């Protein structure tokens, strides 16, 4: 454990209902070889020495299920189960408000990315010692088309494109200020926490560290087979 550093809090965002993607149950409760998707993510954060504490953000209808998982697994690093809201950013905001006033780093992670890579998280935590906002990502191996009305309108240079992953991590003062400004904007509509900082704190550099292919997001039920392949390769 690094002395004289800010506490690193892994915030596992598990507030989704799965309805938008057509799942019959929330994705975080899908089983991957006998364990829920949520269990994989939380257990891996709990096992990392660079993570001091874990908070799980849950939909209010599933708090009891999350509490049972915490008890069953003996996750002593899980110090808080917070209530999310309608939108993804409501879950992030729940953690910001809970920890505001403490000198901590918040690492926001989608629970639908169960196979947390220890090396990637360690790189992120090391970067947080000198940077105020850090994300994990991977270079794009595909050419990306920008489209409009079914037609290609631009082809960005691939060398400048990366695939976003989570965790996305911030000193709490940074993400709190970004959300404060965002909530004053009637047109506020973003998809992740880096987008909030980029849009509302444009002066803040967003540092990037290398992610990992295994940290793919469970989007469709068929993705379970791909996650199993990554498990076999570990």
N, C-alpha and C positions, 0 to 999 in steps of 0.2 A: 504493500500500500504506500502511495506517495505521500510524504508528509507535507503539511502546509499547502494543501490544494483544496479547491472547492469540492464539496460533496457532489458526486454524480448520481442523479436520480433517473432511473429508467422508467419512463411512463409508457405503459403498454396500453394502447388504445383499442379497447374491445367493446365499443359501444354500438357497433353495427347490428342490424337485424337480419341482414342477408337478403332482404326482399328485392332490392334493386338488381341484384345479380341473379335472381331467380332461385336461390337456395331455399330448401324447405326448413332449414334451421340456420341460425347465425353461423357464419363460417368459422368463428373461433371455437365452436363446439363440435365441428366435424372431427371424426376420428382418423388419426394417422397411425396405423399399427397399434391400436389399442389406447392411444393417448389423444386427448383433444389438441387441436391446433394451438389453443391458448396455453396449454401446459408446456408444450415445447418451448414457446417463446419465453415464458416467465422463468422456467427452470434454467434456461441457458443464461439469462441475465443474472439470476441468483448465484450461479456458479462462478461468475467473473469477479475477481478481486478488485477490479477497477470500478465496479458498480457497488455503491454503498447502500442503496435503497431502491426498492421497486414500488411503484404505484400502479394499480390497475384501474382503468376507467371503464365502467360497465354501463350498459343500458339498465334502467331501473327495474325492468322485468326480469333481469338475469343476475341480480346481485347475489341472491341466495346460492345460485349455481357456482358463482365465482368464489364465494366464501367457503363452500364445500371443497373446492379444488385447493384453495390455500391451506385449509386444515388437513386435507388428505395428504398433501405433498410436504407438509411441514416447512413451508416457505417463510422462514424467519425474516428474510429481507423485505417481504411485502409488508409495508407499514400503513398503506392506505388503499381503500377501495372507494373510488370516487364515482359520482353519477355523471354520465355524459348527457348529450342532448340530441336534438334533431339532426344537426349537421356535424361533420367531422370536427370542424373548428371548435364546436361546443365542448368536445372531449378534451382538446388541448387546453382550452380556456379553464376547464375545471381544475387541471393541474397547476396552471399558472396562478390561479387565484388561491389554491390551497397552499402553495409554497412561497407565494409572494412575501417579501420581507426577510427571507432567508437568503444567504449568499450561497446559492447552489447552481449547478448546471442541470438542465432538464434535457433528457434524451427521449424524444418522441418516437415511438415505434408502433407500426401497424401490427396488430395481433395476427393478421392474415399472412404475415411473413414469419412462419414458425421456426425456420432453420437459421437462427441467429448465428452468425459467424464470429467466433471469439476473436480472431485476428483483426477483423474489420472493426469491431467495437473497441478493441485495444488501441488501434490506430486513431480512432475518433477521440477516445479519451485523452490520448497523448496530445492530439492537436488542440484540445480544449484548454490545455495549459497556456497556450500562447495566442489562441484565436477565440473570438467571442461567439462565432456562429460557424458550425461545421456540419457538413452532410456527407453521406456515403453515396457513391455512384459508380457506374461502369461505362466505359466508352461504348458508343453505339456501333455495332458491327453491321448494321443495315443502313442503306441509304434511306433518308427520311423525306417524304414529300409533304410540302405544305399545300393544302387543297382549299378550294372554294367552289361550292355548288357542283361537286363531282368532278372537278378538273384540277390538274396540277398547276399551281401558280408560282411555286418556287421550290428549289431543291437546295436546302442549306448545306454548307460544307460539313461533311461528316466529322472532320477532325475537331470541330468545335462543339459537337453534340455528345451528351452523356445521358445514360438512363438513370433516372432518379430512384433511389432506394431509401429505406429507413434503417437505422435511426437518423433523425435530423436533430442536432443538438445545439443548445444556446445557453449562454449565461442568462439567468432569469431576468435580469434587468433589460436585456435586449428584446427578448420575446414578449415581455410584459408591455414594453413601450410600443412595439410594433402592433400588438393587438389593441392597445389603447387608441392608437391612431386609426386602426382599421374599423373599430366599432363606431367611430364618428363619421364614417363614410357610408352614405345611404346605398352606394353601389358595391359595397364590400361583397366579393364572391371569389374565393380562392380555393384551391384543392389540397394544399399542404402548408406546413409551417414555413418552409423556405420561401414560398410564394408570398406569405404575409410580410416577412422581413424584406424581401426584394422590392415589394411594391410600396411599403410604408416606411421602411428605413433604407432607402436606396444608397445611403452613404456607408452602410455597414457591409464589409466584405464577407461573402459567403464562401468559406474555405471548403475544399472537397478532398476527401480521402477515398482510397480504393475500397469498393464494396466487394461483394462475392456473388457468383451466380446462384449459389444455394439459397440466397436470401430473396428468392422470387416470391411474388405475391400470389396467394391462392385466389384465383378469379373464377375458375370454373371447376366443377366437380372432377372433371377429367385431369385437372392439375395434380390431384392426389397421387396419381401414378408417377408423375415427374418428381414430386417430392420424395417418394419412396426410392427412386433411383439415386437421388442425392444422399439419402440416408445410407444406402448400400455402399456408396463411395466414400463415406466418412471413415 
